[in-house]
Amino acid sequence: MGILERFGTIMKANINALLDKAEDPSKMIDQYLIDMKESLAEVKKETVNIMAVEKKAAADYGENKAEIEKFKGLAEKAVKAGNDDDARVFIKKYKDLEGRAAGLENNMNVATENATKMKEMHNKLVSDIEALESRKAQVKATVSIAKAVENVNKVGDPMGKASEIGSKFSDMESKANERLNRAQAASELNDGIADAADSLAKSYGAASDSDVDDELAKLKAGL
């Protein structure tokens, strides 16, 4: 398909709408850019050819028109000079030229229309490429942000981790306090038992001096 046959497709293309529907806009942008730059290169090359055709068609039409006017003038001069035969020759000539004028004018108009289309396609492609380049930068920035968020999600919630650690520490502290309380209770219990024994001993009174003397005698006997 020639570039001119793709005029409608190129002019109707809505890049933003296509990208919005794409599953992976970043990949689509790269492919669209490749396609559009290829089309732009083709348009530039073809535009040169079509503009050359337009210029040639315009020149042919202008030359034919000038020839018609020239032979009309010669025919008038021949009539004024009384040379009817010469006038007939000139009249036949410019009539033939007038018969070609319509075709030459049509060729010129078609060439001009084609050249206009090529310029419109060129401008559209340049505009779309610029828009895509800008959209590409935006998409890359969005993708980078998305990846950063995904990485954060993989690491987890830092505050959640801190909360979890704090909870474990509180459990350890609670258990340590419980153990301390138990130790203190046991100590108080032992102290209570000792105090009870002391109190009970006091109720029986202190040891007498005779008991002490007897114990002393036993110690000496053993020596």
C-alpha positions in Angstrom: 0.0 0.0 0.0 1.4 3.4 -1.0 1.8 6.1 1.5 -1.0 8.2 0.0 -3.4 5.2 0.4 -2.6 5.3 4.1 -3.6 8.9 4.4 -6.9 8.2 6.1 -5.4 5.7 8.5 -2.6 8.0 9.6 -4.8 11.1 9.9 -7.5 9.3 11.9 -5.0 7.6 14.3 -5.6 8.5 17.9 -2.4 7.5 19.7 -3.6 8.3 23.2 -6.7 6.3 22.8 -4.7 3.3 21.5 -2.3 3.5 24.4 -5.1 3.8 27.0 -6.4 0.4 25.7 -3.0 -1.3 25.6 -2.1 -3.8 28.4 1.6 -2.6 28.3 1.7 1.0 27.1 5.5 1.2 27.4 6.0 -1.6 24.9 3.3 -0.2 22.6 4.9 3.2 22.6 8.2 1.8 21.5 6.5 -0.1 18.6 4.4 2.9 17.6 7.5 5.1 17.6 9.3 2.7 15.3 6.3 2.5 12.9 5.7 6.2 12.9 9.4 7.1 12.3 9.4 4.7 9.4 6.3 6.2 8.0 7.7 9.7 8.5 10.8 8.8 6.6 8.7 7.4 3.8 6.5 10.5 3.8 9.5 12.8 3.5 10.9 10.8 0.6 7.6 10.6 -1.2 6.8 14.3 -0.5 9.8 15.3 -2.5 8.7 13.3 -5.5 5.1 14.5 -5.3 6.1 18.1 -4.9 8.3 17.7 -8.0 5.3 16.3 -9.9 3.2 19.2 -8.7 5.8 21.7 -9.9 6.0 20.0 -13.3 2.2 19.9 -13.6 1.9 23.6 -12.7 4.6 24.4 -15.2 2.9 22.4 -18.0 -0.4 24.1 -17.3 1.2 27.5 -17.3 3.1 26.8 -20.5 0.0 25.6 -22.3 -1.9 28.7 -21.2 0.9 30.9 -22.4 0.9 29.1 -25.8 -2.8 29.6 -26.2 -2.5 33.3 -25.6 0.4 33.5 -28.0 -1.4 31.8 -30.9 -4.6 33.8 -30.2 -2.6 36.9 -30.6 -1.0 35.7 -33.8 -4.4 34.8 -35.2 -5.7 38.3 -34.5 -2.6 39.8 -36.2 -3.1 37.6 -39.3 -6.8 38.6 -39.5 -5.8 42.3 -39.3 -3.2 41.7 -42.0 -5.8 40.1 -44.2 -4.1 36.7 -44.1 -7.1 34.5 -43.4 -5.3 31.3 -44.2 -2.5 32.1 -41.7 -5.2 33.0 -39.1 -6.9 29.6 -39.6 -3.5 27.9 -38.9 -3.1 29.8 -35.7 -6.7 29.3 -34.6 -6.4 25.5 -35.1 -3.2 25.5 -33.0 -4.7 27.3 -30.0 -7.8 25.3 -30.2 -5.7 22.1 -29.9 -3.9 23.7 -26.9 -7.2 24.6 -25.3 -8.3 20.9 -25.7 -5.3 19.9 -23.6 -5.8 22.6 -21.0 -8.5 20.8 -19.1 -6.3 17.7 -18.7 -3.3 19.7 -17.7 -5.3 21.7 -15.1 -6.7 18.5 -13.7 -3.2 17.0 -13.4 -2.0 20.2 -11.6 -5.0 20.1 -9.2 -4.4 16.4 -8.4 -0.7 17.0 -7.8 -1.4 19.9 -5.6 -4.0 17.9 -3.6 -1.5 15.1 -3.2 1.2 17.5 -2.1 -1.1 19.0 0.5 -2.0 15.5 1.8 1.7 14.7 2.1 2.4 17.9 4.1 -0.6 17.1 6.4 0.6 13.6 6.9 4.1 14.9 7.6 2.9 17.4 10.2 0.6 14.8 11.8 3.3 12.2 12.1 5.8 14.8 13.6 3.1 15.9 16.1 2.3 12.3 17.0 5.9 11.4 17.4 6.5 14.4 19.7 3.4 13.4 21.7 4.6 9.8 22.0 8.1 10.8 23.1 6.4 12.9 25.9 4.0 10.1 26.8 6.9 7.7 26.8 8.7 9.8 29.4 5.5 9.9 31.5 5.0 6.1 31.3 8.6 5.4 32.3 8.2 7.6 35.3 5.0 5.9 36.2 6.6 2.5 35.8 9.5 3.5 38.0 7.1 4.7 40.7 5.1 1.4 40.5 8.2 -0.7 40.8 9.3 1.3 43.9 5.9 0.8 45.5 6.1 -3.0 44.7 9.5 -3.1 46.3 8.1 -1.4 49.4 5.3 -3.9 49.5 7.7 -6.8 49.3 9.7 -5.5 52.2 6.5 -5.0 54.2 5.1 -2.3 56.4 8.0 -0.9 58.5 5.6 0.3 61.2 4.0 -3.1 61.3 7.4 -4.7 61.9 8.2 -2.3 64.6 4.8 -3.0 66.2 5.5 -6.7 66.1 8.9 -6.3 67.7 7.4 -4.0 70.4 4.7 -6.6 71.1 7.3 -9.4 71.5 9.4 -7.2 73.8 6.3 -6.5 76.0 5.7 -10.2 76.3 9.2 -10.8 77.4 9.0 -7.9 79.9 5.8 -9.2 81.2 7.2 -12.7 81.7 10.3 -11.3 83.4 8.1 -9.3 85.8 6.1 -12.4 86.5 9.2 -14.4 87.3 10.5 -11.6 89.6 7.2 -11.5 91.4 7.3 -15.2 92.0 10.8 -15.0 93.3 9.9 -12.2 95.7 6.9 -14.2 96.9 9.0 -17.2 97.6 11.5 -15.1 99.5 8.8 -13.5 101.6 7.4 -17.0 102.3 10.8 -18.3 103.4 11.3 -15.2 105.6 7.8 -15.9 107.0 8.7 -19.4 107.9 12.0 -18.3 109.5 10.3 -15.6 111.5 7.6 -18.1 112.7 10.3 -20.4 114.0 12.1 -17.6 115.8 8.8 -16.5 117.3 8.0 -20.1 118.4 11.5 -20.5 119.9 11.0 -17.4 122.0 7.8 -18.8 123.5 9.8 -21.5 125.1 12.3 -19.1 126.6 16.0 -18.8 126.2 18.5 -21.6 127.0 19.3 -21.8 130.8 22.9 -21.5 132.2 22.9 -25.1 133.5 22.2 -26.3 130.0 25.2 -24.3 128.8 27.4 -25.8 131.6 26.4 -29.3 130.8 27.2 -28.8 127.1 30.6 -27.3 128.1 31.3 -30.4 130.3 30.6 -32.7 127.4 32.9 -30.8 125.1 35.8 -31.1 127.7 35.2 -34.8 128.2 35.6 -35.3 124.5 39.0 -33.7 124.4 
